[in-house]
Amino acid sequence: MDASNELLQRACPSALLTLNGAMRGLNDAMATALGRPAEQYLGRDFGDLWPASQRMSAESLVGHAAKTSTAAMRVLEFPGENGVPVACLIEARQVKDPAGGEQLVWVHALDSGNDLRSLLIPFRLATEAADLGLWMYAPHQDQLEWLGGAPVVAALFPGSTAPLSRVISAVHRDDREAFRQLLSSAPILQQSPWVRLRYLTQHDGWHQLAARTRRLQLGYGGPERIFGVVRDDTKQEKRKQKAQAVLAAERQRAKDIADFSSALITAASEQELQQVVLTRLAATFGACGALLGRV
């Protein structure tokens, strides 16, 4: 396959790189997607044009194509014209420059309009590895779609899609406004803070969940969606509550022992001493001292 200007005249973002990853040429779509004029990218390393979180994937994409004759593909996120990151399936393959015979790497975004789910594969793998659930919200359709992730979390939500009203009805009344706010104000460049939600499941009652969201555009020129990840903190919350109850009981017992000791010391007569033993000993030592007091 010969490299020519035709490769840079496509509607999708395209660029030609040296085998070392230096930018040789790019089209307006690629410059627009990266957020700067084209002349500012010429000669620069392709990996340096991406945020730190994307740099390793971008460099490995070009490196694989430069070393082999097979095409390499990665899902990378462009900054996007309106500030919303654009997740694109990027292909890199070697081409030949007909002018000088030099081998170059052609990097371009694939049209995934008919297969947007292929863009979600990295997100699904990442959330599953992190024991998180993944869902997607389409505001104009007013529904949530559960995309999987960790099986334990995904099992909490029967069905692949659900109207937003049904999901909100399962959220605890006191947490619904926080959930609506999570959807309406999903950040663009970074994820939102974790928001705690009590969620009523069909089979095992209330679960303590934590969720966070971010906005993302699927594909170049594709639809904008809100993505969320969910963490189930139910077991951790129960352990925390149990530990807090044990700690509170120990503190109360220490206080009772201190009060009991003080009462013994300050008893001025045998009758007062007997009264302290009979009234405080059992409570202080868990109902184990009444018989001893009488003896």
C-alpha positions in Angstrom: 0.0 0.0 0.0 1.5 3.4 -1.1 1.3 6.4 1.1 -0.1 9.4 -0.6 -2.1 12.6 0.1 -5.2 10.5 -0.3 -4.6 9.0 3.1 -4.8 12.5 4.6 -7.8 13.6 2.6 -10.2 11.4 4.5 -13.0 12.8 6.6 -11.8 10.9 9.7 -8.6 12.0 11.7 -5.5 10.7 9.9 -1.8 11.2 10.2 1.5 9.9 8.7 4.4 9.2 11.1 8.0 8.1 10.8 8.8 4.7 12.2 10.2 6.5 15.3 6.8 8.1 15.8 7.5 11.7 14.6 4.6 13.4 12.9 5.2 13.8 9.2 1.8 15.0 8.1 -1.8 15.1 9.3 -5.2 16.2 8.1 -7.4 18.9 9.5 -9.7 16.4 11.2 -6.7 15.0 13.2 -5.5 18.5 14.1 -9.1 19.5 15.1 -9.5 16.4 17.2 -6.2 17.0 19.0 -7.1 20.6 19.6 -4.3 22.6 17.8 -3.4 23.9 14.4 -1.7 21.3 12.2 1.6 23.1 11.9 2.1 22.9 15.6 2.3 19.1 15.4 4.7 18.5 12.6 7.9 16.9 13.8 6.6 16.2 17.2 6.4 12.7 18.7 3.0 11.2 18.4 2.9 9.9 22.0 3.6 13.4 23.3 0.4 14.7 21.8 -1.7 12.7 24.2 -2.5 13.1 27.9 -0.4 11.1 30.3 -3.2 8.5 30.7 -3.3 7.9 26.9 0.4 8.2 26.2 1.5 4.6 26.8 -1.3 3.2 24.6 -0.5 5.7 21.8 3.2 4.8 21.8 2.5 1.1 21.9 0.1 1.5 18.9 2.8 3.2 16.8 5.6 0.9 18.0 3.7 -2.2 17.1 2.9 -1.0 13.6 6.5 0.1 13.1 7.9 -3.3 13.9 5.5 -5.5 12.1 3.6 -5.7 8.9 0.2 -6.2 10.6 -2.2 -3.5 11.6 -2.5 -2.5 15.3 -5.6 -1.0 16.9 -6.3 0.8 20.1 -9.1 2.8 21.6 -7.8 6.3 22.3 -9.6 9.4 23.6 -9.2 12.7 21.6 -9.8 15.9 23.6 -12.7 16.8 21.3 -13.8 20.1 19.9 -16.4 20.9 22.6 -14.2 19.6 25.5 -16.0 16.2 25.7 -13.4 13.4 25.1 -14.0 11.4 21.9 -13.3 7.7 22.2 -12.1 6.4 18.8 -10.8 3.1 17.5 -7.5 4.0 16.0 -5.7 1.9 13.5 -1.9 2.1 12.7 -0.2 0.3 9.8 2.9 0.6 7.7 2.7 2.4 4.4 5.3 3.3 1.8 6.1 6.9 0.7 6.2 6.8 -3.1 8.4 9.8 -3.3 11.4 8.5 -1.4 10.5 4.9 -0.7 10.5 5.5 3.1 8.4 3.4 5.3 5.9 5.4 7.3 3.1 4.6 9.8 -0.4 5.6 8.8 -2.6 6.3 11.9 -6.3 6.9 11.4 -9.6 6.7 13.2 -11.9 3.9 12.0 -15.5 4.5 11.3 -17.2 2.6 14.2 -20.6 4.1 13.7 -22.2 0.7 13.1 -20.3 -0.9 15.9 -20.1 1.5 18.8 -19.9 -1.4 21.2 -16.4 -2.2 20.1 -15.3 1.1 21.7 -16.7 -0.1 25.0 -14.5 -3.2 25.3 -11.6 -1.5 27.0 -13.9 0.1 29.5 -15.6 -3.2 30.3 -12.3 -5.0 30.8 -11.0 -2.2 33.1 -14.2 -2.1 35.2 -14.3 -5.9 35.6 -10.7 -6.0 36.6 -11.4 -3.3 39.3 -14.5 -5.2 40.6 -16.8 -2.4 39.3 -20.0 -2.4 37.3 -20.4 -0.3 34.2 -23.4 1.5 32.9 -24.3 4.0 30.2 -26.9 6.7 30.2 -28.4 8.2 27.0 -30.1 11.5 28.1 -32.3 11.9 25.0 -33.5 8.3 25.4 -33.9 8.7 29.2 -32.7 5.2 30.0 -29.8 3.4 31.5 -28.0 0.5 29.9 -26.0 -1.9 32.1 -22.8 -2.9 30.3 -21.5 -5.5 32.7 -18.2 -5.4 34.5 -17.7 -7.3 37.7 -20.3 -10.2 37.7 -21.2 -9.6 41.4 -22.1 -6.0 40.7 -23.8 -6.6 37.4 -26.1 -9.2 39.0 -27.7 -6.4 41.1 -29.3 -5.0 38.0 -31.6 -7.4 36.1 -32.0 -6.7 32.4 -29.7 -4.9 30.1 -31.7 -1.7 29.9 -34.1 0.1 32.2 -36.0 3.4 32.1 -34.4 6.1 34.3 -37.6 6.4 36.3 -37.4 2.7 37.3 -33.8 3.0 38.4 -34.6 6.1 40.4 -37.5 4.4 42.1 -35.1 1.7 43.4 -32.8 4.4 44.9 -33.5 5.4 48.5 -35.7 8.4 48.7 -33.1 10.4 50.5 -30.4 9.6 47.9 -32.5 10.3 44.7 -31.5 14.0 44.4 -27.8 13.1 44.6 -28.3 10.5 41.9 -30.1 12.9 39.6 -27.3 15.4 40.2 -24.7 12.8 39.3 -26.3 12.4 35.9 -27.0 16.0 35.1 -23.6 17.3 36.1 -21.3 14.5 34.9 -17.8 16.1 34.4 -16.1 16.2 31.1 -12.4 15.7 31.5 -12.3 13.9 34.8 -14.6 11.6 36.7 -17.0 12.9 39.4 -16.4 12.2 43.1 -17.9 8.9 44.4 -21.5 9.4 45.5 -23.0 6.9 48.0 -26.5 5.5 47.1 -28.8 3.1 48.9 -30.3 0.8 46.2 -33.1 -1.7 46.7 -32.5 -5.0 44.8 -35.2 -7.5 43.9 -33.8 -10.4 45.9 -31.6 -9.4 48.8 -32.9 -6.0 49.9 -30.9 -2.8 50.3 -27.4 -2.5 49.0 -24.9 0.3 49.8 -23.5 1.4 46.4 -21.0 4.1 45.4 -21.1 5.6 41.8 -19.2 8.1 39.8 -19.7 9.4 36.2 -18.1 11.1 33.2 -19.1 12.3 29.8 -17.7 10.7 26.6 -18.4 10.9 22.9 -18.5 7.5 21.2 -16.6 7.7 17.9 -15.7 10.6 15.7 -18.9 12.4 15.0 -20.7 9.9 17.2 -23.3 10.3 20.1 -22.5 11.7 23.5 -23.1 9.5 26.5 -22.7 9.6 30.3 -20.8 6.6 31.6 -20.9 5.5 35.2 -19.1 2.9 37.3 -20.7 1.3 40.4 -19.0 -0.2 43.4 -20.9 -2.4 45.9 -19.9 -1.4 49.5 -22.6 -3.4 51.2 -20.3 -6.0 52.9 -17.7 -3.4 53.8 -20.4 -1.2 55.3 -21.7 -4.0 57.4 -18.2 -4.8 58.7 -17.7 -1.2 59.4 -20.9 -0.9 61.3 -20.1 -4.1 63.3 -16.6 -2.8 64.1 -18.1 0.5 65.2 -20.6 -1.2 67.4 -17.9 -3.3 69.0 -15.7 -0.2 69.6 -18.7 1.7 71.1 -19.4 -1.3 73.4 -15.8 -1.5 74.5 -15.7 2.3 75.2 -18.9 2.1 77.2 -17.6 -0.9 79.2 -14.4 1.0 80.0 -16.5 3.9 81.2 -18.7 1.7 83.3 -15.6 0.1 84.9 -14.2 3.5 85.7 -17.5 4.6 87.2 -17.8 1.4 89.2 -14.2 1.8 90.5 -14.8 5.4 91.4 -18.1 4.4 93.2 -16.3 1.7 95.2 -13.6 4.2 96.3 -16.0 6.9 97.3 -18.4 4.5 99.3 -18.5 5.8 102.8 -20.2 2.9 104.5 -20.7 -0.8 104.2 -24.3 -0.2 103.1 -23.2 2.2 100.3 -20.5 -0.3 99.3 -23.2 -3.1 99.1 -25.5 -0.9 97.1 -22.7 -0.1 94.6 -21.9 -3.8 94.1 -25.6 -4.9 93.7 -26.6 -2.1 91.3 -23.5 -1.6 89.2 -21.5 -4.8 89.1 -23.8 -6.8 86.9 -24.2 -4.0 84.3 -20.5 -3.3 84.3 -19.4 -6.9 83.7 -22.2 -8.1 81.4 -24.6 -9.5 84.1 -21.8 -11.7 85.5 -21.4 -10.1 88.9 -24.7 -10.1 90.7 -24.2 -13.6 92.3 -20.6 -12.7 93.3 -21.9 -9.5 95.0 -24.4 -11.4 97.0 -21.8 -14.0 98.1 
